Amino acid sequence: MQLLQQADRSTSATVYYQRGRFDVSTTYKYNANFLTDYGDSRALDLDQGSFGRWDMRAQFDVTPDMKFIVDGINLNDRPTREFQGGIPTQITEHEYTGRTFLFGLSARFGR
C-alpha cells in the first residue's frame, strides 16, 4: 500500500553563486507521482502526477542592513495534474498556476 502524500522519488539540486553584495541560487525540484486521497478502492484513489520545476532567488545587499530580493517560482511554467485509479490518463484535475515572481526588501533595525 502506498503512503499518503509520499512520493517514491523526490529530487532536488541547487546551484548557488555569491560575489560581493550579490548572490543567486537556482533550484530544480522533482516529485514522482504520489497518492493524495484514498478512495473505497484503488480505482477511486487520487494521485498527484509527477512534477518538476525550476525556482530562482537573487539577492543584492543594498547596505549591510538592507537587502533587495527577487524570487521566481515555477520558471519552466509547468502545470500540475491529479488523476484517478493510478492511471495517469484519467485526469481529474489540471491546475495551471503559471510563473510567480516575488519582489521584496529585507531590513534590519536596531543593531
NUTIKOL-617745 format. One record per residue: x, y, z of N, C-alpha, C, O in turn; residue in three letters. Coordinates in steps of 0.1 Angstrom, whole numbers, plus 5000, padded with zeros to 4 digits. Each point is the difference from the previous one (the first is absolute). Layout:
<sites>
XYZXYZXYZXYZALA...
</sites>
This chain:
<sites>
500849885000499250125000500950125000500950015008MET498850094983500750125000499750095012498949995006GLN502150094998499850095011499450134995500450054989LEU498650005018499450134996501050115000500750025009LEU499250064980500850134998501549975000500850095003GLN499749794994501449974999500449944986499649894997GLN501250194996500549954987501149905002500750005010ALA499349904981501149905000501350064997501149965006ASP499050154986501250074997499850155001499050054995ARG501950015011500150155001501450044998501049935005SER499250174986501450044997500050155001499150074996THR502049985008500250155001501550024998500949945006SER499450164986501450044997500150155000499150074993ALA501949995013500150155001501450044996501049945004THR499150164988501250074996500050145006499050074999VAL502149965008500050135007501350084997501049944999TYR498850194999501150084996500050135009498950065002TYR502249985003500150125009501350074996501049954999GLN498850194999501150084998499750145006499150064995ARG501749985014499850135006498750025006499649925009GLY499650184987498750025006498949934992498850025003ARG501549894988499049944991500149855002501149945000PHE497749995001500049865000498749954993499050075000ASP501149814993498949954993500149855001501049945001VAL497850005000499949855000498949964991499050064998SER501249824996499049944991499849865005501049925002THR497850034999499749875005499049934990499050064995THR501349815003499049924993499549905010500849935007TYR497950054994499349915009499149914992499350044991LYS500849835012499149904993499449915011500749955009TYR498050024989499349905007499449904991499350044990ASN500849835012499349904992498550005005499650075009ALA499649854983498649995004499849965015500949935005ASN498150125001499749965014498550005003499350084994PHE500349835015498649995004499650125009500750045009LEU498250024987499550125007498849975009499850065010THR499349854985498849965007499649864998500149954988ASP499549985022499549864999498650004996499250085005TYR500449834986498649984997499649875006500749945007GLY498050014989499649875005500749894994500049895006ASP500750134983500849904993501150084993500050124999SER501049804996501250064993499450084988500650104996ARG498449854998499450064988499450145003499950084991ALA499949955022499550135004501050095007499750115004LEU501549844998501150085006500450114991499849994988ASP500650125018500550114993501550025001500649995012LEU500150034977501550025000500450134995499350054991ASP501750015014500650124995501049964989500849915003GLN499250144985500949974990501450055003500250085008GLY500849864985501450045002500150154996499350054991SER501750015015500150154998501450045002500749965010PHE499950114981501350065001500050154997499350044991GLY501450045017499950144998501450075003500849945008ARG499450174986501250085002499650125008499050074997TRP501749965014499850125008501450085001501049944998ASP498950195004501250085001499850115011498950045002MET502250005004500050105010501350094998501149944999ARG498750195000501150094999499950105011498950045004ALA502350005001500050095011501150104999501149964996GLN498750175006501050104999500050085014499050055004PHE502249965002500150075012500250154997501150044996ASP497850045006500050144997501050075010500850084996VAL499049885017500950045011500249885009499449904997THR501550115013500149885009498749965007499949895004PRO499250204997498749985007498849994991498949985005ASP501350034982498850004990500349924988501150014994MET498049905003500249914988498850014991498850005005LYS501450004982499049994990499949864995501149944997PHE497749995003499949864996499049984989498950074999ILE501449844992499149964989499949855000501049935000VAL497850025000499849864999499249974988499050074997ASP501449824996499249954988499649865003500949915003GLY497850054997499549875003499449944988499350074992ILE501049805005499449934989500450074987499250024991ASN502150015007500550074988499749924987499950074990LEU500149805011499749924988498549994997499749934991ASN499550145017498650014997499249874999499249984990ASP501049935019499449874999498749995008499950055011ARG499149894983498749985008500249875008500949934999PRO498150055011499949885008498849934996499050064995THR501049815006498849914997499749915011500949955007ARG497950024995499549895009499349904992499350044990GLU500949835013499349904992499449895009500450005012PHE498749924982499349905009500449864996500349974989GLN499749955022500249854998501449964996500249894995GLY500850205007501449964996500250014985501049954995GLY498150114998500050004985500250154996499150075000ILE502149974996500350144997499150064989499950124999PRO499549804992499150064990498650035005499350064993THR500449895019498750035006500150135009500049995012GLN500250124981500250135007498850055006498950014994ILE501250025019498950065008500250155002499050075004THR502249974995500350155003501350044992501049925000GLU498950194993501250064993500150145005499150084997HIS501949955011500150135006501250074994501249955000GLU498550174995501150084993500150135008499150095000TYR502049925008500250135007501050094994500050125003THR500749834987501050094993501250035008500349945011GLY500450164984501250045007499650105011499150084998ARG501749935013499750105010501350075003501149945001THR498950195000501150085004499750095012498950065001PHE502049935009499950085012501150095001501249974998LEU498650155006501050115003499950045014498950025005PHE502250005002499950045014501350085004501050004993GLY498850055019501150085006500149955014499049995008LEU502249974997500249955013500950105007501150044995SER498450015017500850105007500249965015499149945006ALA502050095000500349975014500150135007500750104996ARG498649915015500050135008500649975014499949895005PHE500750215001500450005014501149915003500049935011GLY501050064981501249925003500850055011501049945004ARG
</sites>
